[in-house]
Amino acid sequence: MSTTEKYVHSLKQIKEAEDKIQIQIDEHKKKVLEEFRNFESYVSKTIITAKSDGEKLVESNVEQSRKKATTETEKIIVDATNKSKTVSARIDAQTMQEIIDILLKEV
């Protein structure tokens, strides 16, 4: 084999190696792009799910707070009603005397 033939043969081997590596690079690039798309899809679905879960949690907390506020309001109303009945029914001796004095003053 002459030097020129050896040189051409070496160039062919280099070219074959380059082509083989380029194929591997392209395959790896495809794989990485596919993984990126899958990850992007996963992140998008996760964000949608998290948003939905967050909205449900907010709705649930608002509903619980509303129920708690309603219950507390009802307790306050019942307590106030009971106290008003007690207050109007409680007349001490001094108050009774003042009422009698006012009534007798007019007679």
C-alpha positions as CSV (number, residue, x, y, z in Angstrom):
1,M,0.0,0.0,0.0
2,S,1.4,3.3,-1.0
3,T,1.5,6.4,1.3
4,T,-1.4,8.0,-0.7
5,E,-3.5,4.9,-0.3
6,K,-2.8,4.8,3.4
7,Y,-3.6,8.4,3.7
8,V,-6.9,8.0,1.9
9,H,-7.7,4.9,4.0
10,S,-7.0,6.9,7.2
11,L,-9.3,9.7,5.9
12,K,-12.0,7.2,5.3
13,Q,-11.7,5.7,8.8
14,I,-11.8,9.2,10.3
15,K,-14.9,10.0,8.2
16,E,-16.6,6.8,9.3
17,A,-15.8,7.5,12.9
18,E,-17.2,11.1,12.6
19,D,-20.4,9.8,11.0
20,K,-20.8,7.2,13.7
21,I,-20.3,9.8,16.4
22,Q,-22.7,12.2,14.7
23,I,-25.4,9.5,14.6
24,Q,-24.8,8.9,18.4
25,I,-25.0,12.7,19.0
26,D,-28.3,13.0,17.0
27,E,-29.8,10.0,18.9
28,H,-28.8,11.5,22.2
29,K,-30.2,14.9,21.2
30,K,-33.5,13.2,20.3
31,K,-33.6,11.5,23.6
32,V,-32.8,14.6,25.5
33,L,-35.5,16.6,23.6
34,E,-38.1,13.9,24.3
35,E,-37.1,13.9,28.0
36,F,-37.4,17.7,28.0
37,R,-40.9,17.5,26.4
38,N,-42.0,14.9,29.0
39,F,-40.7,17.0,31.8
40,E,-42.4,20.1,30.5
41,S,-45.7,18.2,30.2
42,Y,-45.2,16.8,33.8
43,V,-44.5,20.3,35.1
44,S,-47.5,21.7,33.4
45,K,-49.8,19.0,34.7
46,T,-48.3,19.5,38.2
47,I,-48.9,23.2,38.1
48,I,-52.5,22.7,37.0
49,T,-53.1,20.1,39.8
50,A,-51.5,22.3,42.4
51,K,-53.6,25.3,41.3
52,S,-56.7,23.2,41.4
53,D,-55.8,21.7,44.9
54,G,-55.0,25.3,46.1
55,E,-58.4,26.6,44.9
56,K,-60.2,23.7,46.6
57,L,-58.3,24.3,49.8
58,V,-59.2,28.0,49.7
59,E,-62.9,27.2,49.1
60,S,-62.9,24.6,51.9
61,N,-61.3,27.1,54.3
62,V,-63.7,29.8,53.3
63,E,-66.6,27.5,53.9
64,Q,-65.3,26.3,57.3
65,S,-64.7,29.9,58.3
66,R,-68.2,30.9,57.2
67,K,-69.7,28.0,59.2
68,K,-67.6,28.9,62.3
69,A,-68.6,32.5,62.0
70,T,-72.3,31.5,61.7
71,T,-72.0,29.3,64.7
72,E,-70.3,31.9,66.8
73,T,-72.9,34.5,65.7
74,E,-75.7,32.2,66.7
75,K,-74.1,31.6,70.1
76,I,-73.7,35.4,70.6
77,I,-77.4,36.0,69.6
78,V,-78.6,33.2,72.0
79,D,-76.4,34.6,74.8
80,A,-77.6,38.1,74.2
81,T,-81.2,37.0,74.1
82,N,-80.8,35.0,77.4
83,K,-79.0,38.0,79.0
84,S,-81.7,40.4,77.9
85,K,-84.4,38.2,79.5
86,T,-82.4,37.9,82.7
87,V,-81.7,41.6,82.8
88,S,-85.4,42.6,82.3
89,A,-86.5,40.1,84.9
90,R,-84.1,41.2,87.6
91,I,-85.3,44.1,89.5
92,D,-83.5,44.8,92.8
93,A,-85.1,46.5,95.8
94,Q,-83.5,49.9,95.1
95,T,-84.8,49.9,91.5
96,M,-88.2,48.9,92.7
97,Q,-88.2,51.7,95.2
98,E,-87.3,54.2,92.5
99,I,-90.1,53.0,90.3
100,I,-92.6,53.3,93.1
101,D,-91.3,56.8,93.9
102,I,-91.7,57.9,90.3
103,L,-95.2,56.4,90.2
104,L,-96.3,58.0,93.5
105,K,-94.8,61.3,92.6
106,E,-97.4,61.7,89.8
107,V,-100.3,60.9,92.2
